[in-house]
Amino acid sequence: MRAIDRLEQATSLDKLVTAGQRAARLLRPGPLRDVLHGTWLGHPVHPVLVQGAAGSLLSATVLDLTGSDPAAARRLTAVGLAAAAPAIVTGAADWSEQHEQQMRVGVVHAAANAAAVTCYGASLLARRAGTARALRLGGLGALAAGGLLGGHLSFRQAAAANHAEAVPHLIEPGWHDLMAAGDLAEGKPARAMAGQVPVVAVRAGGRVHVLADQCSHLSGPLSDGEVTGAGLNSGELDGGCLTCPWHGSTFRLADGSVARGPATSPQPVFQVREAAGTIQICLPGAG
């Protein structure tokens, strides 16, 4: 574990990270990139696709170890390699929008998986059955190393977690005074505290919206972001959005849903009312 922790601070990997990030970002933000992130699914799509590839490749090696049909092992290898292609593309899209510590671990994770794909691919070209089995066994070792690093990214570094999930559990039920209504300017995000939880308030089209301030993607401060959309001028409130300044995730003010990734989870949205010149908020399901 300490060796993996040291990868997070390995600045020698930064040149690889920069080159890889530049390549991964050739696909600009938009609908196709959101498909790769899993915005449509509500959580990252990369871990889902990994299961098919890793499961097929692992099964091929299990057949080798049990002395089963070599032809079946080759077929499973071919299926696993085909499934690896979309997993690689989606993983690259997610990786390119992470913090530098996560990206350093991620580039080694990608290298281990590339070694696994190379070994399994070479096994399909090997003429001797023994050579093919040895290549697949080597590929399994590289695949295990890549999986270990992927788990570190997901669970230790929270690269794929919903960073706003805890908000409903940290807010007391009921209505809370937030700020004086006169302190909130039109179209300018304002950070405030609801107990110990930071929130962002936006007045757009004459209506006040309040969302959790920490972006669900990687905890970026939405209160430092930009408000865009028709809601500012025309009163079409559903068009108003708030963009995170860190990685560009965009959320609809009306319901907190994701308008553009890399975020896949929505922002918690508070009910809002004004009483005696004070903005009050309530989070449904809090507590």
Backbone hydrogen bonds in HBPLUS format (Angstrom, degrees):
<---DONOR---> <-ACCEPTOR-->    atom                        ^
c    i                          cat <-CA-CA->   ^        H-A-AA   ^      H-
h    n   atom  resd res      DA  || num        DHA   H-A  angle D-A-AA Bond
n    s   type  num  typ     dist DA aas  dist angle  dist       angle   num
A0005-ASP N   A0001-MET O   2.89 MM   4  6.21 155.4  1.95 148.8 156.4     1
A0006-ARG N   A0002-ARG O   2.95 MM   4  6.20 146.0  2.07 143.4 151.7     2
A0007-LEU N   A0004-ILE O   3.02 MM   3  5.15 132.2  2.26  98.6 111.8     3
A0008-GLU N   A0005-ASP O   3.11 MM   3  5.50 135.7  2.32 104.5 115.2     4
A0009-GLN N   A0006-ARG O   3.12 MM   3  5.46 141.2  2.27 105.5 115.3     5
A0010-ALA N   A0007-LEU O   3.11 MM   3  4.92 164.9  2.14 104.3 108.7     6
A0011-THR N   A0009-GLN O   2.92 MM   2  5.83 117.5  2.32 115.8  99.0     7
A0013-LEU N   A0010-ALA O   3.05 MM   3  5.93 169.7  2.06 123.7 127.1     8
A0014-ASP N   A0011-THR O   2.98 MM   3  5.26 164.3  2.01 112.8 117.9     9
A0016-LEU N   A0013-LEU O   3.10 MM   3  5.48 118.4  2.50 106.9 120.9    10
A0017-VAL N   A0013-LEU O   2.97 MM   4  6.25 157.9  2.02 151.8 159.1    11
A0018-THR N   A0014-ASP O   2.82 MM   4  5.99 161.7  1.85 150.0 153.7    12
A0019-ALA N   A0015-LYS O   3.08 MM   4  6.28 166.0  2.10 147.0 150.5    13
A0020-GLY N   A0016-LEU O   2.87 MM   4  6.01 163.8  1.90 151.6 156.8    14
A0021-GLN N   A0017-VAL O   2.82 MM   4  5.91 159.4  1.86 151.1 157.2    15
A0022-ARG N   A0018-THR O   2.99 MM   4  6.14 158.3  2.04 145.9 151.7    16
A0023-ALA N   A0019-ALA O   3.12 MM   4  6.38 156.5  2.18 145.5 151.3    17
A0024-ALA N   A0020-GLY O   2.88 MM   4  6.10 163.1  1.91 152.5 157.4    18
A0025-ARG N   A0021-GLN O   2.95 MM   4  6.04 141.5  2.10 145.8 155.0    19
A0026-LEU N   A0023-ALA O   3.17 MM   3  5.44 164.0  2.19 111.2 113.5    20
A0034-ASP N   A0030-GLY O   2.98 MM   4  6.19 153.0  2.05 153.8 162.5    21
A0035-VAL N   A0031-PRO O   3.01 MM   4  6.32 143.0  2.15 143.7 153.3    22
A0035-VAL N   A0032-LEU O   3.14 MM   3  5.07 122.0  2.49  92.2 106.6    23
A0036-LEU N   A0032-LEU O   3.18 MM   4  6.57 151.0  2.27 144.5 151.4    24
A0037-HIS N   A0033-ARG O   2.98 MM   4  6.33 150.3  2.07 147.5 155.9    25
A0038-GLY N   A0034-ASP O   3.01 MM   4  6.15 144.3  2.14 143.1 151.9    26
A0039-THR N   A0034-ASP O   3.11 MM   5  5.42 154.8  2.17 154.6 154.7    27
A0041-LEU N   A0038-GLY O   2.87 MM   3  5.05 139.6  2.03 104.3 116.8    28
A0042-GLY N   A0038-GLY O   3.10 MM   4  6.37 138.9  2.27 155.5 166.8    29
A0048-VAL N   A0045-VAL O   3.13 MM   3  5.40 125.9  2.43 105.3 119.1    30
A0049-LEU N   A0045-VAL O   3.22 MM   4  6.55 159.7  2.26 157.4 162.6    31
A0050-VAL N   A0046-HIS O   3.01 MM   4  6.22 150.1  2.10 155.3 164.4    32
A0054-ALA N   A0050-VAL O   2.86 MM   4  5.94 169.9  1.87 166.8 167.3    33
A0055-GLY N   A0051-GLN O   2.86 MM   4  5.63 154.4  1.92 139.6 148.1    34
A0056-SER N   A0052-GLY O   3.18 MM   4  6.16 158.4  2.23 139.1 144.2    35
A0057-LEU N   A0053-ALA O   3.08 MM   4  6.29 168.0  2.10 156.2 159.5    36
A0058-LEU N   A0054-ALA O   2.87 MM   4  5.92 163.2  1.90 150.9 156.1    37
A0059-SER N   A0055-GLY O   3.00 MM   4  6.04 156.7  2.06 140.2 147.0    38
A0060-ALA N   A0056-SER O   3.01 MM   4  6.27 147.2  2.12 143.3 151.8    39
A0061-THR N   A0057-LEU O   3.24 MM   4  6.57 155.0  2.30 146.6 151.9    40
A0062-VAL N   A0058-LEU O   2.95 MM   4  6.28 151.6  2.04 149.5 158.4    41
A0063-LEU N   A0059-SER O   3.01 MM   4  6.28 153.9  2.08 147.3 153.1    42
A0064-ASP N   A0060-ALA O   3.12 MM   4  6.48 148.7  2.23 139.4 148.0    43
A0065-LEU N   A0061-THR O   2.94 MM   4  6.24 159.8  1.98 152.7 157.0    44
A0066-THR N   A0062-VAL O   3.03 MM   4  6.22 139.2  2.20 145.0 155.4    45
A0068-SER N   A0063-LEU O   2.96 MM   5  5.06 155.2  2.02 153.7 153.7    46
A0067-GLY N   A0064-ASP O   3.16 MM   3  5.23 160.6  2.20 104.2 109.9    47
A0073-ALA N   A0069-ASP O   3.25 MM   4  6.63 152.4  2.33 146.6 154.2    48
A0074-ARG N   A0070-PRO O   2.98 MM   4  6.30 151.6  2.06 146.9 154.3    49
A0075-ARG N   A0071-ALA O   3.00 MM   4  6.29 154.2  2.07 144.8 151.7    50
A0076-LEU N   A0072-ALA O   2.95 MM   4  6.20 161.8  1.98 150.9 155.4    51
A0077-THR N   A0073-ALA O   2.95 MM   4  6.14 150.3  2.04 142.0 150.6    52
A0078-ALA N   A0074-ARG O   2.97 MM   4  6.24 158.0  2.02 148.9 154.1    53
A0079-VAL N   A0075-ARG O   2.98 MM   4  6.28 157.8  2.03 150.0 155.9    54
A0080-GLY N   A0076-LEU O   2.86 MM   4  6.07 161.4  1.90 149.3 154.6    55
A0081-LEU N   A0077-THR O   2.94 MM   4  6.17 157.7  1.99 152.9 158.2    56
A0082-ALA N   A0078-ALA O   3.04 MM   4  6.24 155.4  2.10 145.0 151.6    57
A0083-ALA N   A0079-VAL O   2.93 MM   4  6.18 155.6  1.99 149.9 156.9    58
A0084-ALA N   A0080-GLY O   2.94 MM   4  6.09 129.3  2.20 136.5 150.2    59
A0088-ILE N   A0084-ALA O   2.86 MM   4  6.03 152.1  1.94 155.8 162.2    60
A0089-VAL N   A0085-ALA O   3.17 MM   4  6.47 161.7  2.21 152.2 156.6    61
A0090-THR N   A0086-PRO O   3.03 MM   4  6.15 170.3  2.04 150.5 153.0    62
A0091-GLY N   A0087-ALA O   2.97 MM   4  5.98 154.4  2.03 141.2 149.1    63
A0092-ALA N   A0088-ILE O   2.94 MM   4  6.11 154.5  2.01 147.9 154.2    64
A0093-ALA N   A0089-VAL O   3.14 MM   4  6.40 154.6  2.21 145.6 152.0    65
A0094-ASP N   A0090-THR O   3.11 MM   4  6.40 162.7  2.15 151.0 154.5    66
A0095-TRP N   A0091-GLY O   2.89 MM   4  6.00 166.5  1.91 152.0 156.4    67
A0096-SER N   A0092-ALA O   3.09 MM   4  6.11 151.9  2.17 145.8 151.2    68
A0097-GLU N   A0094-ASP O   3.12 MM   3  5.67 164.4  2.15 116.5 121.3    69
A0103-MET N   A0099-HIS O   2.93 MM   4  6.20 153.9  2.00 152.3 160.9    70
A0104-ARG N   A0100-GLU O   2.97 MM   4  6.16 145.8  2.09 146.5 153.8    71
A0105-VAL N   A0101-GLN O   3.38 MM   4  6.67 164.1  2.41 144.8 147.7    72
A0106-GLY N   A0102-GLN O   2.82 MM   4  5.97 153.2  1.89 144.0 153.2    73
A0107-VAL N   A0103-MET O   2.92 MM   4  6.05 143.5  2.06 142.9 149.2    74
A0109-HIS N   A0105-VAL O   2.93 MM   4  6.21 155.9  1.99 150.8 158.8    75
A0110-ALA N   A0106-GLY O   2.85 MM   4  6.08 153.3  1.92 145.7 152.1    76
A0111-ALA N   A0107-VAL O   3.07 MM   4  6.24 147.6  2.18 131.9 140.5    77
A0112-ALA N   A0108-VAL O   2.94 MM   4  6.22 158.7  1.99 153.2 157.5    78
A0113-ASN N   A0109-HIS O   3.10 MM   4  6.34 159.0  2.14 146.4 152.1    79
A0114-ALA N   A0110-ALA O   2.82 MM   4  6.02 146.8  1.93 144.6 154.6    80
A0115-ALA N   A0111-ALA O   2.96 MM   4  6.22 151.4  2.04 145.2 152.4    81
A0116-ALA N   A0112-ALA O   3.03 MM   4  6.34 150.5  2.12 142.0 150.3    82
A0117-VAL N   A0113-ASN O   2.92 MM   4  6.19 161.6  1.95 150.0 154.0    83
A0118-THR N   A0114-ALA O   2.92 MM   4  6.09 154.9  1.98 145.2 152.4    84
A0119-CYS N   A0115-ALA O   2.97 MM   4  6.20 161.9  2.01 149.7 153.7    85
A0120-TYR N   A0116-ALA O   2.96 MM   4  6.19 171.6  1.97 156.4 158.8    86
A0121-GLY N   A0117-VAL O   2.81 MM   4  5.84 155.2  1.87 144.6 152.5    87
A0122-ALA N   A0118-THR O   2.87 MM   4  6.01 157.7  1.92 147.1 153.2    88
A0123-SER N   A0119-CYS O   3.03 MM   4  6.27 139.8  2.20 140.9 151.7    89
A0124-LEU N   A0121-GLY O   3.12 MM   3  5.48 140.6  2.29 104.4 114.6    90
A0125-LEU N   A0122-ALA O   2.97 MM   3  5.17 139.4  2.14 102.1 114.0    91
A0126-ALA N   A0122-ALA O   3.06 MM   4  6.31 124.6  2.38 143.9 159.2    92
A0132-ALA N   A0128-ARG O   3.07 MM   4  6.39 159.9  2.11 152.8 158.5    93
A0133-ARG N   A0129-ALA O   2.99 MM   4  6.23 157.6  2.04 149.0 154.6    94
A0134-ALA N   A0130-GLY O   3.02 MM   4  6.23 158.4  2.07 145.3 151.1    95
A0135-LEU N   A0131-THR O   2.94 MM   4  6.19 156.5  2.00 150.6 156.9    96
A0136-ARG N   A0132-ALA O   2.99 MM   4  6.24 155.9  2.05 146.8 153.4    97
A0137-LEU N   A0133-ARG O   2.91 MM   4  6.15 150.3  2.00 147.0 155.5    98
A0138-GLY N   A0134-ALA O   2.97 MM   4  6.23 157.6  2.02 147.4 153.0    99
A0139-GLY N   A0135-LEU O   2.85 MM   4  6.08 151.4  1.93 143.8 152.6   100
A0140-LEU N   A0136-ARG O   2.91 MM   4  6.16 142.9  2.05 140.7 150.0   101
A0141-GLY N   A0137-LEU O   3.19 MM   4  6.57 150.3  2.29 144.5 151.3   102
A0142-ALA N   A0138-GLY O   3.15 MM   4  6.52 159.3  2.19 150.6 155.3   103
A0143-LEU N   A0139-GLY O   2.84 MM   4  6.02 151.3  1.92 144.6 153.6   104
A0144-ALA N   A0140-LEU O   2.88 MM   4  6.09 149.7  1.97 146.7 154.0   105
A0145-ALA N   A0141-GLY O   3.09 MM   4  6.40 155.6  2.16 144.8 151.0   106
A0146-GLY N   A0142-ALA O   2.93 MM   4  6.21 158.8  1.98 148.8 154.6   107
A0147-GLY N   A0143-LEU O   2.88 MM   4  6.09 150.8  1.97 143.6 152.0   108
A0148-LEU N   A0144-ALA O   2.93 MM   4  6.17 151.8  2.01 147.2 154.3   109
A0149-LEU N   A0145-ALA O   3.12 MM   4  6.40 161.0  2.15 149.5 153.7   110
A0150-GLY N   A0146-GLY O   2.86 MM   4  6.05 149.2  1.95 142.8 152.5   111
A0151-GLY N   A0147-GLY O   2.87 MM   4  6.10 149.6  1.96 145.7 153.1   112
A0152-HIS N   A0148-LEU O   3.05 MM   4  6.36 150.7  2.14 141.9 150.0   113
A0153-LEU N   A0149-LEU O   2.93 MM   4  6.22 158.2  1.98 148.6 154.1   114
A0154-SER N   A0150-GLY O   2.97 MM   4  6.18 161.2  2.01 146.6 151.5   115
A0155-PHE N   A0151-GLY O   2.86 MM   4  5.82 170.3  1.87 153.7 156.7   116
A0156-ARG N   A0152-HIS O   2.98 MM   4  4.87 128.8  2.25 116.6 131.8   117
A0157-GLN N   A0152-HIS O   2.91 MM   5  6.29 153.4  1.98 163.7 170.1   118
A0159-ALA N   A0153-LEU O   2.85 MM   6  5.55 171.6  1.86 150.7 150.5   119
A0161-ALA N   A0158-ALA O   3.47 MM   3  5.08 164.4  2.50  95.3  99.7   120
A0165-GLU N   A0162-ASN O   3.27 MM   3  5.51 168.4  2.29 113.3 115.0   121
A0163-HIS N   A0216-SER O   2.91 MM  53  4.39 164.3  1.94 126.7 123.8   122
A0167-VAL N   A0164-ALA O   3.26 MM   3  5.71 156.2  2.32 112.4 119.0   123
A0169-HIS N   A0166-ALA O   2.93 MM   3  5.44 138.2  2.11 116.2 128.4   124
A0170-LEU N   A0167-VAL O   3.01 MM   3  5.26 157.4  2.06 112.8 120.0   125
A0287-GLY N   A0168-PRO O   2.83 MM 119  6.23 146.3  1.94 172.0 168.8   126
A0176-HIS N   A0281-ILE O   2.82 MM 105  5.34 146.5  1.93 145.3 156.6   127
A0281-ILE N   A0176-HIS O   2.89 MM 105  5.34 153.4  1.96 145.6 152.2   128
A0178-LEU N   A0279-ILE O   2.76 MM 101  5.54 157.0  1.81 170.2 168.1   129
A0279-ILE N   A0179-MET O   2.81 MM 100  5.47 168.8  1.82 179.1 176.6   130
A0183-ASP N   A0180-ALA O   2.97 MM   3  5.46 158.5  2.02 115.0 122.0   131
A0181-ALA N   A0277-GLY O   2.88 MM  96  5.41 167.3  1.89 134.3 138.3   132
A0184-LEU N   A0181-ALA O   3.32 MM   3  5.80 169.0  2.33 114.1 117.3   133
A0187-GLY N   A0203-ARG O   2.66 MM  16  5.56 171.4  1.67 160.9 164.1   134
A0190-ALA N   A0201-ALA O   2.93 MM  11  5.21 150.7  2.02 146.3 155.4   135
A0201-ALA N   A0190-ALA O   2.84 MM  11  5.21 165.6  1.86 150.9 154.5   136
A0192-ALA N   A0199-VAL O   2.98 MM   7  5.44 159.9  2.02 148.4 151.5   137
A0199-VAL N   A0192-ALA O   2.82 MM   7  5.44 168.9  1.83 158.1 159.6   138
A0194-ALA N   A0197-VAL O   2.79 MM   3  5.14 177.3  1.79 156.6 157.0   139
A0197-VAL N   A0194-ALA O   3.18 MM   3  5.14 165.7  2.20 116.7 118.1   140
A0213-ASP N   A0198-PRO O   3.05 MM  15  5.46 170.1  2.06 127.5 125.4   141
A0200-VAL N   A0211-LEU O   2.81 MM  11  5.43 164.6  1.84 160.2 164.6   142
A0211-LEU N   A0200-VAL O   2.99 MM  11  5.43 157.6  2.04 154.6 158.7   143
A0202-VAL N   A0209-HIS O   2.79 MM   7  5.19 158.1  1.84 154.5 160.6   144
A0209-HIS N   A0202-VAL O   2.74 MM   7  5.19 161.5  1.77 152.4 158.9   145
A0204-ALA N   A0207-ARG O   2.79 MM   3  5.36 155.7  1.85 164.1 160.1   146
A0207-ARG N   A0204-ALA O   3.07 MM   3  5.36 163.7  2.10 111.5 116.5   147
A0270-PHE N   A0210-VAL O   2.95 MM  60  5.49 174.8  1.95 157.7 159.5   148
A0212-ALA N   A0268-PRO O   3.05 MM  56  5.56 147.5  2.15 152.6 157.1   149
A0222-LEU N   A0213-ASP O   2.96 MM   9  5.19 172.6  1.96 154.4 153.1   150
A0215-CYS N   A0220-GLY O   2.79 MM   5  4.89 163.0  1.81 143.2 149.1   151
A0219-SER N   A0215-CYS O   2.84 MM   4  4.37 143.9  1.97 142.3 141.0   152
A0224-ASP N   A0221-PRO O   3.02 MM   3  5.69 163.0  2.05 118.3 123.7   153
A0225-GLY N   A0222-LEU O   2.84 MM   3  4.95 160.6  1.87 111.7 116.2   154
A0243-THR N   A0226-GLU O   2.97 MM  17  5.32 161.2  2.01 146.2 152.0   155
A0228-THR N   A0241-CYS O   2.92 MM  13  5.23 159.8  1.96 140.6 147.2   156
A0241-CYS N   A0228-THR O   2.69 MM  13  5.23 159.5  1.73 156.8 158.1   157
A0232-LEU N   A0229-GLY O   3.42 MM   3  6.43 172.0  2.42 125.3 126.1   158
A0233-ASN N   A0230-ALA O   3.19 MM   3  5.93 138.7  2.37 119.7 127.5   159
A0234-SER N   A0230-ALA O   3.03 MM   4  5.82 168.6  2.04 176.3 178.9   160
A0237-LEU N   A0235-GLY O   2.94 MM   2  5.42 120.3  2.31 110.6  93.8   161
A0239-GLY N   A0236-GLU O   3.06 MM   3  5.90 161.4  2.10 123.9 129.4   162
A0240-GLY N   A0237-LEU O   3.15 MM   3  5.59 162.2  2.18 114.9 119.8   163
A0253-LEU N   A0240-GLY O   2.95 MM  13  5.64 170.7  1.96 137.0 140.1   164
A0242-LEU N   A0251-PHE O   2.80 MM   9  5.32 154.0  1.87 151.5 160.3   165
A0251-PHE N   A0242-LEU O   2.89 MM   9  5.32 166.8  1.91 146.9 149.0   166
A0244-CYS N   A0249-SER O   2.73 MM   5  5.29 168.3  1.75 162.4 165.2   167
A0248-GLY N   A0244-CYS O   3.24 MM   4  5.06 136.5  2.44 130.0 137.7   168
A0250-THR N   A0260-ARG O   2.93 MM  10  4.95 166.0  1.95 139.9 143.4   169
A0259-ALA N   A0250-THR O   2.72 MM   9  5.31 157.9  1.77 143.8 149.7   170
A0260-ARG N   A0250-THR O   3.25 MM  10  4.95 151.3  2.34 134.0 131.2   171
A0252-ARG N   A0257-SER O   2.86 MM   5  5.44 160.5  1.90 156.5 162.6   172
A0256-GLY N   A0252-ARG O   2.73 MM   4  4.95 141.0  1.88 147.3 154.2   173
A0267-GLN N   A0256-GLY O   2.89 MM  11  4.68 158.4  1.94 135.2 135.6   174
A0271-GLN N   A0282-CYS O   2.71 MM  11  5.06 163.0  1.73 166.3 160.2   175
A0282-CYS N   A0271-GLN O   2.99 MM  11  5.06 144.6  2.12 136.9 142.1   176
A0273-ARG N   A0280-GLN O   3.02 MM   7  5.34 153.5  2.10 148.5 151.7   177
A0280-GLN N   A0273-ARG O   2.76 MM   7  5.34 176.9  1.77 170.6 170.2   178
A0275-ALA N   A0278-THR O   2.89 MM   3  5.24 160.2  1.93 148.4 152.2   179
A0278-THR N   A0275-ALA O   2.97 MM   3  5.24 151.3  2.05 109.5 118.7   180
A0286-ALA N   A0283-LEU O   3.13 MM   3  5.55 145.1  2.26 142.5 137.9   181
